[in-house]
Amino acid sequence: MTDDGARVLVVDDDEALTDVYAAWLAERYAVETATTGEAALETLDERVDVVLLDRRMPGLSGEEVLDRIRRAGYDCRVAMVTGVRPSTDVVELGFDEYLVKPVEQSELHDVVDTLLDRATYDDRLQELYSLASKRALLESEAEDGDVELDESYQEVVARIQELRDRIDDTVDGFGFDDFRVAFRDVPDANCRVD
């Protein structure tokens, strides 16, 4: 049984790995696989919700595939699942999450669930979460001594603050009824909304 018909495209040049990821995810999602960047782009359509994309592949790299996904305007979330340790170059990449291999089944499920949730957010909130992911990734790598935080990191921090301020301004402008409508949970049979 799949999770509300969500479709996941797994792209990695290691066919055995795509098969493992597909088996891990198939119980909850409709899963397709591709072992080249070209095949990924041929498989991709507007029904794909999440792409799990290897960064370094022969031929068309994951970075190139990601760039084409974004330029084509597909409304899917993309997680880089790769053996490439991140550096400040990730600031320029349009991914939503970044996992460094090896990954476990629970990590893949968590990232797909997170990205499916984010797909319901408006563009500013999606950008905020993507940037926050990049900031956390870079800070983690800097803590390990693998990355030196430079001006591109500072630009990410500044953009996060700008987005937070804009979102705060929007929320501050809500009237009481608007706030309740925008942020309340859908009531279940045991809950009463006053």
JOVEN-V499926 format. One record per residue. RES is the residue in one small letter. SS is DSSP state (@ for helix, = for strand, . for the rest). PHI is phi in whole degrees, -180 to 180 (NA if undefined). NEAR is the number of other ideal C-beta (glycine too) atoms within 8 Angstrom. Layout:
BEGIN
((RES:SS:PHI:NEAR) (RES:SS:PHI:NEAR))
END
This chain:
BEGIN
((m:.:NA:3) (t:.:-98:8) (d:.:-84:8) (d:.:52:4) (g:.:72:6) (a:.:-63:13) (r:=:-111:12) (v:=:-122:15) (l:=:-109:16) (v:=:-102:13) (v:=:-125:17) (d:.:-159:15) (d:.:-74:8) (d:.:-90:8) (e:@:-60:8) (a:@:-61:6) (l:@:-69:8) (t:@:-62:14) (d:@:-65:9) (v:@:-64:8) (y:@:-60:15) (a:@:-62:11) (a:@:-64:7) (w:@:-63:9) (l:@:-95:14) (a:.:-62:8) (e:.:-68:4) (r:.:-111:10) (y:.:-136:12) (a:=:-80:8) (v:=:-120:12) (e:=:-122:10) (t:=:-129:12) (a:=:-147:13) (t:.:-109:10) (t:.:-139:11) (g:@:-63:14) (e:@:-63:8) (a:@:-64:10) (a:@:-61:15) (l:@:-67:11) (e:@:-70:7) (t:@:-80:10) (l:.:-65:11) (d:.:-149:5) (e:.:-68:5) (r:.:-86:5) (v:.:-77:14) (d:.:-94:11) (v:=:-137:16) (v:=:-116:14) (l:=:-103:14) (l:=:-126:16) (d:.:-71:12) (r:.:-82:11) (r:.:-111:8) (m:.:-137:13) (p:.:-68:4) (g:.:76:7) (l:.:-81:10) (s:.:-71:10) (g:@:-61:14) (e:@:-62:8) (e:@:-68:9) (v:@:-63:14) (l:@:-59:14) (d:@:-60:9) (r:@:-69:9) (i:@:-60:14) (r:@:-69:9) (r:@:-66:6) (a:@:-77:6) (g:.:81:5) (y:.:-63:9) (d:.:-97:5) (c:.:-125:12) (r:=:-92:13) (v:=:-127:13) (a:=:-113:16) (m:=:-79:15) (v:=:-122:13) (t:=:-148:13) (g:.:-88:6) (v:.:-82:8) (r:.:-66:6) (p:.:-75:11) (s:.:-134:8) (t:@:-64:11) (d:@:-65:7) (v:@:-67:12) (v:@:-58:11) (e:@:-83:5) (l:.:-88:9) (g:.:-90:8) (f:.:-81:12) (d:.:-101:11) (e:=:-145:13) (y:=:-140:12) (l:=:-115:12) (v:=:-100:9) (k:.:-67:7) (p:.:-78:3) (v:.:-118:8) (e:.:-104:6) (q:@:-56:6) (s:@:-62:6) (e:@:-65:9) (l:@:-64:15) (h:@:-61:11) (d:@:-61:8) (v:@:-69:13) (v:@:-65:16) (d:@:-59:9) (t:@:-60:9) (l:@:-69:14) (l:@:-66:12) (d:@:-61:8) (r:@:-64:12) (a:.:-62:11) (t:.:-86:4) (y:.:-81:9) (d:.:-74:5) (d:@:-59:6) (r:@:-65:9) (l:@:-69:10) (q:@:-62:13) (e:@:-63:10) (l:@:-58:12) (y:@:-67:11) (s:@:-62:12) (l:@:-67:12) (a:@:-63:9) (s:@:-64:11) (k:@:-64:12) (r:@:-60:12) (a:@:-62:8) (l:@:-62:11) (l:@:-67:16) (e:@:-64:9) (s:@:-64:8) (e:@:-67:12) (a:@:-68:11) (e:@:-60:6) (d:.:-79:7) (g:.:83:4) (d:.:-89:7) (v:.:-136:10) (e:.:-101:5) (l:.:-73:9) (d:.:-119:7) (e:@:-66:5) (s:@:-66:9) (y:@:-64:12) (q:@:-62:9) (e:@:-65:9) (v:@:-63:13) (v:@:-60:9) (a:@:-65:8) (r:@:-67:10) (i:@:-59:12) (q:@:-64:8) (e:@:-61:8) (l:@:-66:12) (r:@:-61:9) (d:@:-62:8) (r:@:-65:9) (i:@:-67:11) (d:@:-60:8) (d:@:-61:8) (t:@:-64:8) (v:@:-65:8) (d:@:-61:6) (g:.:-80:5) (f:.:-71:9) (g:.:-79:5) (f:@:-56:6) (d:@:-66:6) (d:@:-61:8) (f:@:-62:10) (r:@:-62:8) (v:@:-66:7) (a:@:-72:7) (f:@:-119:5) (r:.:-78:8) (d:.:-81:4) (v:.:-70:4) (p:.:-70:7) (d:.:-98:5) (a:.:-64:3) (n:.:-95:3) (c:.:-110:7) (r:.:-120:4) (v:.:-98:5) (d:.:-81:2))
END
